[in-house]
Amino acid sequence: MDLARAAALGLDFVVLGPVKATPSHPAMQPLGWEGFAGLARASPLPIYALGGLTSGDVDDAIDHGAHGVALRRGAWVQ
């Protein structure tokens, strides 16, 4: 699994997504918050939610095991 490999490589953190549908990766199946949470629980590294998120998703991300969110478009579009 990629999360275990990231830990084995000694990385400081990982980003995981897409949590929600995103126009930048329309063919990707979103994990949803429950799918994200299941993977986050297994991660030995700090994990940041990515994909289709806005600043309004920070609380949901934290509630589902994220250390925060990684935003691009969502930081500017509400």
Buried (B, 14 or more C-beta within 10 A) or exposed (E): EEBEEBBEEEEEEBBBBBBBEBEEBEEEEBBEBEBBBEBBEEBEBEBBBBBBBBEEBBEBBEEBBBBBBBBEEBEEEE
